Structures are given as structure tokens and as C-alpha cells.
Amino acid sequence: MRSLSQNKMEVSSFIKKFTKKPDANIGCFLAVQIDTEFIKTAVWGIKNDLPEIIGIGGTAQWDGTSVEVLLEAIDTSLSVALEKIPEKVEIAKAIFGLPEAWVSPESILPNRLNDIKTICEKMAFKPLGFVITTEAIAQYLKAKEGTPASAILVRVSTSEVAVSIIRLGTIEATHIAGRSGDIASDVKEGLTRFGDQESLPSRIILYDGTADKLDDLTQQLLVSDWYSIFPFLHIPKIETMDNSFSISAIAISGGGEAARSLGINIKPIPLQEPIQKPIQEPIQESVNKPESNPEPKLTIITSIFSKIKNFRIRTIRMPKLNLKFPKITAKMNKINLAATVVFLVFLLATAGAVQAAKKLTRTTLKISIAGQEISDTVKVTADLQNNSIDSSANILPAQTVTLAKSKEQTKPTTGKKTTGDKAKGDIVIYNLRTDGNKKFDAGNSVSATVNDNKMLFLLDSEVTVDPATPGTDYVIIPGKVKVSVTAESFGPEYNLAAGTEFQTSNYSKSIYVAKNEAAFIGGTKKEIAMISKKDRSDILAGLTEAVKSEAKDELVNQNQDKKIFIDTIEVKPVKENYSGDAGAESESVSLSLEAEVKATAITEADYQNLLAAILSSKVPGGFSANGQNIKSEIKNIQTDEGKIFFDLNFSATLTPQTDKKQILEMIAGKRPAAAIDILKRLPRVKNVEFTFSPKLPGFLQWIPTDPERATFEILVQN
């Protein structure tokens, strides 16, 4: 890969090369798409009053953070575009396509604005403006298809999937999900983050920011079940776009709008066939059109970029004094003689002061040196079974840290149960059989049917009914007995009127029958709150999670000499004291929990020692690592059978090795300006500063001749 200085030179020379008179109605511009993981570029121009792509650059990866890597990625991508450009065109300005995360409602975020300023300065670009990439795509689709688009945009990259919803040409929002092996699940995860939706556009547009082949991903989307989770009105149509889709949208739509802002006449883009033939036939979707559809906003940023002049600090040199001393003769008068003596004394005193300053002054030298950036990721294992560091295999000894926690919580109950009073009364049981008496045990049931509802009652005591006896005129007189009964359940519906007929057990009424001579009374019903099993399990889960959350900070505070793996924190209940059992009547349930919290940790000393060992193997000759310029981060933690596996990401600004004694000897006894000129000729030196003690007039500021009276400090700059 070419260095940044090479890139600047090549781009600048390229621009100079093509400063001949351009073809009619063509101006040459740059389009740069910056995303979280990749860079794309394109060269575009205006031909016949229409924006036109001249050359598409390659897709280059970057880490999303380092502006140096960003510059190299733009260089890599742009080099492909430059190879496709015809001669006799003039490079003008650049339009930037940015992700939503780089932009505030008003402008580009300050730190990202600095990145863009650096790009423009290093690569000789003049900024034209910027547009949010998804908004440029929305406008691009509208221009190509002749109507505001409603669709779900899905951008696929190496580690993430970005899902955006467009309704009638307006971007509602964008949500990002982590990339997994199942693209359908990733898209669904992104869609769930939009919350409840009345309906979703039945069109999914899939495009990538990498070299991914989208065919397999498209098939996964086609076979996925969308209806069961999301409110699609129809089976969503799946479309795939080629790798130039997003950068073309930025160049044609964003760039075209920017050109209009400069007063360039731009015609509407002619309507064309759909950009990509859909895999499924489109189905017209019914969508309520909003009152207004704002166009994607293009922000002109020319005014944001202040014109930066390169200032050069020049050393002010006094003219050399060509002094001629008069010859003292006896003829001189006393006044001239006295003046001459005073002058000579002054010169001698000045010379003596200078020599004294060189010997007695103390100075502090600060040299700013350009450091060298290195970064890498290594796999590290933390093992509970290891007692020492194994730097050859990147293994750290791990240990378990514990904490005792107690916490109480009260929550409203969700359980409900019905209670009340049961209706009571007396019935008379009639025995219509003549062949013997009939015994009914306590608890035997009798039933009455009221309004098609069968009402059960239970006998309060055991009774025996005598058999029926013959009466006069051959009339049978049934045997009868009175007994108290109680309703089987609560409720006023069991308060039956007098004269209600009852069936005894399962016997036919032609054999045994019963009636109440008086109405049943006392039946009531009410619903009360109670503690359910779920209430107890929910409060335990919630209290356990609260203990875990509090324990995280306490474990860190109590183990400041260690790195706690937060993901390994476990809470084990030791004692659970509930306010009531499941089924108990209560409006609330309380739990007092005593628990043991444990987690896996490594010592900070072991971590730093391993990091130093790893870094020492990466530092090239002539450089050294300063601990203050080392950054590290633990990522992608996984656990398995007492072992923890993680990625150790680290970066460092390396300090060039310098011989302080030799440097001080080079500048000893010299004026600060001369010393600065000498030091700035050294490799990687960016700035030099001197301070003197005591503070003396400028003509007495000299670098001490004794190196022991000089303090040397190196400042490393990124």
C-alpha cells in the first residue's frame, strides 16, 4: 500500500496533469463514501446537464476509528477509479457520503469533521458538501423510478447489518444488528428495534459494503417466514443491488444536488427501468401518503472548512556587529577617554555575562517526535487451573472472586382466586320405593337445574329415608326425611327459591326426589389477590438480577488490582425468605434474599506483564514502547469449563530511540535558534522548545556548555 505522502503527491500530480481544457459541459468531481467498515469512491461529472459516473473505485476496508487507516483506504479505493478516467478532464471538488452516526441534526460531529478536514488537506480535496448515504439512496431511487420509494434498506458488511425504513422517500430511522450466520435473523433483529409498526413496506433492498456474494443471503431471505412476526401486507419482494449502488447514489443524487447549489444547471434524471430486476414480482402496497415528503437534505460544508494557511516560524537573526576600537592616544581628551573606557568595560562585561550564561544557565529541552503507530489483536486464555503466566501461549492465571450480598424487594401480586360464602338450606328427600329404606351418606350430592345450569349441593349429615307405604285408595305415601345441605361452590346463584326440585345423586327422580320447603340463603362470591407461583419466581429472578447489577460495581471496587470479567458474574441464592406461600391471600409479595456472588478475574499485574511481553515481540528495531502511549481492550469474551477466551486488542505509539547525551553535545553552547535548526534536521522531529532558568534577556539565552545542566524531555505525537 502507498504511503500517505505518496498519495498526496500522486493525487496532486494527477490534478495538475489534467488541467487542460476539459471536454464540453464536463466537470470532474470526486465522491467518497465513508461507512463504519469500508470506503468507496467514484469520479463523476456533468455531461449534457446530467450527472454521470466516470469511474468507480474499489471497496477498501478500514477500522472505523483511525484517520490514518481511513486515508489509506481512500487511497486504495481511489487508485482503482483513477485508472478508469480518460484524459483531458479537470478534477474539481469532492462530495462525501456519511453514515448517520457521523452526523448531528445540525452538522457533522466535531471529531468527524476534523477527520474530513484531514482527508481534504492530506489528499488535496476541496470539499463540496456531504449527504447521509441512506438519504442519497432514497433520492436516487425516487429519481430512477419516478416516485418516492417505500422500502426496507439492508446494508450488509462484515460484522453488522444496517436496516433502514424508507416511507415515500423519507428515511424513518436506521438500526444496526450484529452480523451472524443467518441474514434473515439479523434483518428481523434490526426490524424489531423499530418497535410496533402498523405495516412495513413489502420491498427489501439488499446491498453490501464488502465483497460479499449476495445470492446466498438473498435465498435465506426468500425462504424466511415474515408474516408470523412483522406486519407485512404482502410477501416482501427481495431485490439485490451491485457493489456500485451506494456510491452511485451519492455521486448522482448527492453530487447532483450539490452541483445545483453551485448554480450548475442539472436536469432531472431520466426515468429508467428498475435498478435491479427483482427476484419476486412486485405487489402493490397500500400506504397512506403523508401530507409532505421532505427531500433528503444535502448540507453544503464549504463554509465549515476554514482556509488553513501554513505558517512558518522564521528565526530572527541580528546583523553581525563590525566593531572597530579606537586607538587610545595621549591626545584624547578626558571625556573621550572616559567614554571609551566605559564602552570597553561594557563589552568586557557583556562577553563575561555570555560566558557566565553558558556555564551557569539551566535549560529544559522539549522535543516533539512523530511516533510510529502499531496495533494488533491476539487470542488470550485465562485459566483457573494455571498459576503463572505462559507468554509463549498467551495464557494468564485466573482466579475466582466472591462477594456476599443481601437484598429485599416487594412487588404487587398477580395471582387471583375466588372466595366467599356457600349457600345453605334444608331439603326433604322422598323415597318412592316400597321395598326398603335408603341411606344417604354425608357428602352425597343433590342437584338442581336452573336456567340450564346444574347446581350441586352436598348433604351435611347422613340420613336414612323410610320406604313408601300404601295409603287409602291405593295411593302410595312416600317415605321422607329432612336434611341440611351446603352448596358446592361460592356464589349468590346458589340461593335457590323454595320449591326447587333436586335429583339425589344419580338416581332417577321416579325413585328418589328432593325439594326445599324454604329458600336457600347465604351464598356470596368475591375475587381476592393472592401470591402465585409465578409471583415468587418473578421476584426471585428480578432480585437476583438486581443483586448481580449491584455486585458488579462492588466487585470492581473491592478488587481494583484485578480485571473482573463482568460476563462471568454468577449469583447463587443461599437463603430465600418469602412473605407468603403460593396461594396465600395478599396484595403483595416480599422476598429477602441472601446470595453468594462470584466471578472470574485476572490480576492487573499479570495482564500488564503479558501485554508488555506481547508488545515487545511486535516493536521494530530503533523504537521503544512507552507505557503511557499503550492502549488495550478486552473483546469477544467466551467461557468454557473454567477457561475464559478473549481477544486482546492493543495499540501503541512507539518512541524512536534517541541518544540524549549525543543530542545535548550537538547543541551545547549554542543559541536556541541555532540549536532548533540543528534538531529539526533530525529524523521524525516535529517541534523543539527551550525554557531557561533563571530568566535572562534574549542575548544571554545560550544552551549550557555542561550537558549536566540541561534537562531532556521527549514528547511523542501521533
Backbone hydrogen bonds, N-H to C=O, Kabsch-Sander energy under -0.5 kcal/mol:
donor,donor_aa,acceptor,acceptor_aa,energy
7,N,3,S,-2.2
8,K,4,L,-2.7
9,M,5,S,-2.1
10,E,6,Q,-2.7
11,V,7,N,-2.9
12,S,8,K,-2.5
13,S,9,M,-2.7
14,F,10,E,-2.2
15,I,11,V,-2.5
16,K,12,S,-2.3
17,K,13,S,-2.2
18,F,14,F,-1.6
19,T,16,K,-0.9
23,D,88,K,-0.8
26,I,23,D,-1.6
28,C,90,E,-1.7
29,F,27,G,-0.5
29,F,44,W,-3.7
30,L,93,K,-2.7
31,A,42,A,-2.7
32,V,95,I,-2.5
33,Q,40,K,-3.2
34,I,32,V,-0.6
34,I,97,G,-2.9
35,D,33,Q,-0.6
35,D,38,F,-2.2
39,I,60,A,-2.7
40,K,33,Q,-2.0
42,A,31,A,-2.0
43,V,55,G,-3.1
44,W,29,F,-2.0
45,G,52,E,-2.7
46,I,27,G,-0.8
47,K,45,G,-0.6
47,K,50,L,-2.8
50,L,47,K,-1.3
52,E,45,G,-3.0
54,I,43,V,-3.3
55,G,43,V,-2.0
57,G,41,T,-3.0
58,G,77,S,-1.3
60,A,39,I,-2.3
60,A,58,G,-0.6
62,W,37,E,-2.1
70,L,66,S,-2.0
71,L,67,V,-2.4
72,E,68,E,-2.0
73,A,69,V,-2.4
74,I,70,L,-2.4
75,D,71,L,-2.4
76,T,72,E,-2.5
77,S,73,A,-2.6
78,L,74,I,-3.1
79,S,75,D,-2.0
80,V,76,T,-0.8
80,V,77,S,-0.8
81,A,77,S,-1.2
82,L,78,L,-2.8
83,E,79,S,-1.1
84,K,81,A,-1.4
85,I,82,L,-1.1
91,I,89,V,-0.5
92,A,28,C,-2.9
94,A,126,K,-2.1
95,I,30,L,-2.8
96,F,129,G,-2.4
97,G,32,V,-2.8
98,L,96,F,-0.5
98,L,131,V,-2.0
102,W,99,P,-1.6
103,V,100,E,-1.6
104,S,107,S,-3.4
109,L,102,W,-2.6
113,L,109,L,-2.8
114,N,110,P,-1.9
115,D,111,N,-1.3
116,I,112,R,-2.1
117,K,113,L,-2.5
118,T,114,N,-2.4
119,I,115,D,-2.2
120,C,116,I,-2.6
121,E,117,K,-2.4
122,K,118,T,-2.9
123,M,119,I,-2.4
124,A,120,C,-0.5
124,A,121,E,-0.5
125,F,120,C,-1.4
128,L,94,A,-3.5
129,G,94,A,-1.0
130,F,299,T,-2.3
131,V,96,F,-2.2
132,I,297,K,-0.5
133,T,98,L,-2.3
136,A,132,I,-2.1
137,I,133,T,-2.2
138,A,134,T,-2.2
139,Q,135,E,-2.2
140,Y,136,A,-2.4
141,L,137,I,-2.7
142,K,138,A,-1.9
143,A,139,Q,-2.5
144,K,140,Y,-2.3
145,E,141,L,-2.6
146,G,142,K,-2.1
151,A,166,I,-1.7
152,I,203,R,-2.8
153,L,151,A,-0.6
153,L,164,S,-2.5
154,V,205,I,-2.8
155,R,162,A,-2.7
156,V,154,V,-0.6
156,V,207,Y,-2.2
157,S,155,R,-0.5
157,S,160,E,-2.3
161,V,177,A,-3.0
162,A,155,R,-2.4
163,V,161,V,-0.5
163,V,175,H,-3.1
164,S,153,L,-2.6
165,I,173,A,-1.6
166,I,151,A,-3.3
166,I,164,S,-0.5
167,R,170,T,-2.6
168,L,166,I,-0.5
169,G,149,A,-3.4
170,T,167,R,-1.7
172,E,165,I,-2.9
172,E,170,T,-0.6
173,A,165,I,-0.6
175,H,163,V,-2.7
177,A,161,V,-2.7
179,R,159,S,-2.4
183,I,181,G,-0.6
186,D,182,D,-1.8
187,V,183,I,-2.5
188,K,184,A,-2.4
189,E,185,S,-2.4
190,G,186,D,-2.2
191,L,187,V,-2.4
192,T,188,K,-2.3
193,R,189,E,-0.9
193,R,190,G,-0.6
194,F,191,L,-1.8
195,G,192,T,-1.6
200,L,231,P,-1.5
203,R,201,P,-1.0
204,I,237,K,-3.6
205,I,152,I,-2.8
205,I,203,R,-0.5
206,L,204,I,-0.6
206,L,239,E,-3.4
207,Y,154,V,-2.6
207,Y,205,I,-0.5
209,G,156,V,-2.6
214,L,212,D,-0.6
218,T,214,L,-2.8
219,Q,215,D,-2.1
220,Q,216,D,-1.8
221,L,217,L,-1.8
222,L,218,T,-2.2
223,V,219,Q,-1.8
224,S,221,L,-0.7
226,W,224,S,-0.7
229,I,226,W,-0.9
230,F,226,W,-2.3
232,F,230,F,-1.9
233,L,200,L,-0.7
237,K,202,S,-2.2
239,E,204,I,-2.8
241,M,206,L,-2.5
245,F,242,D,-1.8
248,S,244,S,-2.2
249,A,245,F,-2.0
250,I,246,S,-1.9
251,A,247,I,-2.4
252,I,248,S,-3.2
253,S,249,A,-1.9
254,G,249,A,-1.4
255,G,250,I,-2.0
256,G,252,I,-0.8
257,E,253,S,-2.1
258,A,254,G,-2.2
259,A,255,G,-2.5
260,R,256,G,-1.9
261,S,257,E,-1.8
262,L,258,A,-0.8
262,L,259,A,-0.8
263,G,260,R,-2.1
264,I,259,A,-2.2
266,I,264,I,-0.6
267,K,49,D,-3.3
272,Q,144,K,-2.2
279,I,238,I,-2.0
280,Q,238,I,-0.6
287,V,285,E,-0.7
299,T,130,F,-1.8
299,T,297,K,-0.6
300,I,298,L,-0.6
301,I,299,T,-0.5
304,I,301,I,-0.7
305,F,301,I,-1.3
306,S,304,I,-1.1
308,I,306,S,-0.5
309,K,307,K,-0.6
311,F,309,K,-0.8
314,R,312,R,-0.8
317,R,315,T,-0.7
318,M,316,I,-0.5
322,N,320,K,-0.6
323,L,321,L,-1.0
325,F,323,L,-0.5
329,T,327,K,-0.5
332,M,329,T,-1.1
337,L,333,N,-2.2
338,A,334,K,-2.3
339,A,335,I,-2.4
340,T,336,N,-2.4
341,V,337,L,-2.4
342,V,338,A,-2.3
343,F,339,A,-2.3
344,L,340,T,-2.6
345,V,341,V,-2.5
346,F,342,V,-2.3
347,L,343,F,-2.4
348,L,344,L,-2.8
349,A,345,V,-2.7
350,T,346,F,-2.9
351,A,347,L,-2.8
352,G,348,L,-2.3
353,A,349,A,-2.5
354,V,350,T,-2.6
355,Q,351,A,-2.2
356,A,352,G,-2.4
357,A,353,A,-2.8
358,K,354,V,-2.2
359,K,355,Q,-1.3
360,L,356,A,-3.1
361,T,357,A,-2.0
362,R,693,S,-2.9
363,T,709,R,-1.7
364,T,691,T,-2.6
365,L,363,T,-0.5
365,L,711,T,-3.5
366,K,364,T,-0.5
366,K,689,E,-2.6
367,I,365,L,-0.5
367,I,713,E,-2.5
368,S,366,K,-0.5
368,S,687,N,-2.8
369,I,367,I,-0.6
369,I,715,L,-3.2
370,A,684,R,-3.1
371,G,369,I,-0.6
371,G,717,Q,-2.8
372,Q,654,L,-1.5
373,E,371,G,-0.5
374,I,652,A,-2.1
376,D,650,F,-2.1
378,V,648,L,-1.8
380,V,646,F,-2.7
381,T,394,N,-2.3
382,A,644,I,-3.1
383,D,381,T,-0.6
383,D,396,L,-2.6
384,L,642,G,-1.9
386,N,383,D,-1.1
390,D,395,I,-2.6
391,S,389,I,-0.5
393,A,390,D,-0.7
394,N,390,D,-0.6
395,I,390,D,-2.3
396,L,381,T,-3.0
398,A,383,D,-2.5
399,Q,601,A,-2.3
401,V,599,A,-2.7
403,L,597,V,-2.2
405,K,595,A,-2.5
407,K,593,L,-2.2
409,Q,591,L,-1.7
411,K,589,V,-2.5
413,T,587,E,-1.9
415,G,530,M,-0.9
417,K,528,I,-2.3
419,T,526,K,-3.3
424,K,521,I,-2.7
425,G,485,V,-1.6
427,I,483,V,-2.6
428,V,515,K,-3.4
429,I,427,I,-0.5
429,I,481,V,-3.0
430,Y,428,V,-0.5
430,Y,513,V,-3.9
431,N,479,G,-3.6
432,L,430,Y,-0.6
432,L,511,I,-3.0
438,K,465,V,-2.6
440,F,463,V,-3.5
443,G,459,L,-1.9
444,N,441,D,-1.9
446,V,457,F,-2.4
447,S,503,Q,-2.2
448,A,455,M,-2.0
450,V,448,A,-0.6
450,V,453,N,-2.9
453,N,450,V,-2.0
455,M,448,A,-3.3
455,M,453,N,-0.6
456,L,454,K,-0.5
457,F,446,V,-2.7
458,L,486,T,-2.8
459,L,444,N,-2.6
460,D,484,S,-2.9
463,V,440,F,-2.5
465,V,438,K,-3.6
466,D,464,T,-0.5
468,A,433,R,-3.7
469,T,477,I,-3.0
471,G,475,V,-2.6
474,Y,471,G,-0.8
475,V,472,T,-1.8
477,I,469,T,-4.2
479,G,431,N,-1.9
481,V,429,I,-1.5
483,V,427,I,-2.4
485,V,425,G,-2.9
486,T,458,L,-2.2
487,A,423,A,-2.9
488,E,456,L,-2.4
491,G,421,D,-1.2
491,G,524,T,-1.6
494,Y,491,G,-1.3
495,N,492,P,-2.0
496,L,494,Y,-1.9
499,G,516,N,-3.5
500,T,497,A,-0.9
502,F,514,A,-3.4
503,Q,447,S,-3.0
504,T,512,Y,-0.6
505,S,445,S,-2.8
505,S,503,Q,-0.6
507,Y,504,T,-2.5
511,I,508,S,-2.0
512,Y,508,S,-2.2
513,V,430,Y,-1.6
514,A,502,F,-2.0
515,K,428,V,-1.7
516,N,500,T,-1.1
520,F,496,L,-2.7
521,I,424,K,-2.0
524,T,421,D,-2.5
526,K,419,T,-3.1
528,I,417,K,-3.1
530,M,415,G,-2.4
531,I,584,A,-2.6
532,S,530,M,-0.5
536,R,532,S,-1.6
537,S,533,K,-2.3
538,D,534,K,-3.1
539,I,535,D,-2.1
540,L,536,R,-1.6
541,A,537,S,-2.2
542,G,538,D,-2.7
543,L,539,I,-2.3
544,T,540,L,-2.3
545,E,541,A,-2.1
546,A,542,G,-2.1
547,V,543,L,-2.4
548,K,544,T,-2.2
549,S,545,E,-2.4
550,E,546,A,-2.4
551,A,547,V,-2.7
552,K,548,K,-1.4
553,D,549,S,-0.8
554,E,550,E,-1.7
555,L,551,A,-3.2
556,V,552,K,-1.9
557,N,553,D,-2.6
558,Q,554,E,-2.5
559,N,555,L,-0.9
560,Q,557,N,-0.6
562,K,559,N,-1.9
563,K,602,I,-3.4
564,I,562,K,-0.6
565,F,600,T,-2.5
566,I,564,I,-1.2
568,T,565,F,-2.1
569,I,566,I,-1.7
570,E,598,K,-2.8
572,K,570,E,-0.5
572,K,596,E,-2.9
574,V,594,E,-3.5
575,K,594,E,-2.0
577,N,592,S,-2.0
578,Y,576,E,-0.6
579,S,590,S,-2.0
583,G,531,I,-4.2
584,A,581,D,-1.9
586,S,529,A,-1.3
589,V,411,K,-2.8
591,L,409,Q,-2.4
592,S,577,N,-2.3
593,L,407,K,-2.9
593,L,591,L,-0.6
594,E,575,K,-2.5
595,A,405,K,-3.1
596,E,572,K,-2.6
597,V,403,L,-3.5
598,K,570,E,-2.2
599,A,401,V,-2.2
601,A,399,Q,-2.8
602,I,563,K,-1.9
604,E,561,D,-3.2
605,A,561,D,-0.5
607,Y,603,T,-2.2
608,Q,604,E,-2.7
609,N,605,A,-2.4
610,L,606,D,-2.4
611,L,607,Y,-2.5
612,A,608,Q,-2.6
613,A,609,N,-2.1
614,I,610,L,-2.7
615,L,611,L,-2.9
616,S,612,A,-2.4
617,S,613,A,-1.0
618,K,615,L,-1.5
619,V,615,L,-1.3
623,F,620,P,-1.2
624,S,655,T,-2.2
626,N,624,S,-0.5
626,N,653,T,-0.6
627,G,625,A,-0.5
629,N,626,N,-2.1
630,I,627,G,-1.2
631,K,651,S,-3.0
633,E,649,N,-2.4
635,K,633,E,-0.5
635,K,647,D,-2.6
638,Q,645,F,-2.5
640,D,643,K,-2.5
643,K,640,D,-1.1
644,I,382,A,-2.7
645,F,638,Q,-3.4
646,F,380,V,-2.3
647,D,635,K,-3.0
648,L,378,V,-3.0
649,N,633,E,-2.7
649,N,647,D,-0.8
650,F,376,D,-2.4
651,S,631,K,-2.7
652,A,374,I,-2.4
653,T,629,N,-1.6
654,L,372,Q,-3.1
654,L,652,A,-0.7
655,T,624,S,-3.3
657,Q,622,G,-2.6
660,K,658,T,-0.9
663,I,659,D,-2.2
664,L,660,K,-2.5
665,E,661,K,-2.0
666,M,662,Q,-1.6
667,I,663,I,-1.1
668,A,664,L,-0.9
669,G,703,I,-1.4
670,K,667,I,-1.8
675,A,671,R,-2.5
676,I,672,P,-2.6
677,D,673,A,-2.1
678,I,674,A,-2.1
679,L,675,A,-2.6
680,K,676,I,-2.5
681,R,677,D,-0.5
681,R,678,I,-0.9
682,L,679,L,-1.5
685,V,682,L,-1.4
686,K,368,S,-3.3
687,N,368,S,-1.4
689,E,366,K,-2.3
691,T,364,T,-1.5
693,S,362,R,-2.9
696,L,694,P,-0.5
700,L,697,P,-1.8
701,Q,698,G,-1.6
702,W,700,L,-0.9
703,I,670,K,-2.9
705,T,358,K,-2.3
706,D,358,K,-0.6
709,R,706,D,-2.3
710,A,707,P,-1.6
711,T,363,T,-2.9
713,E,365,L,-2.4
715,L,367,I,-3.0
715,L,713,E,-0.5
717,Q,369,I,-2.7
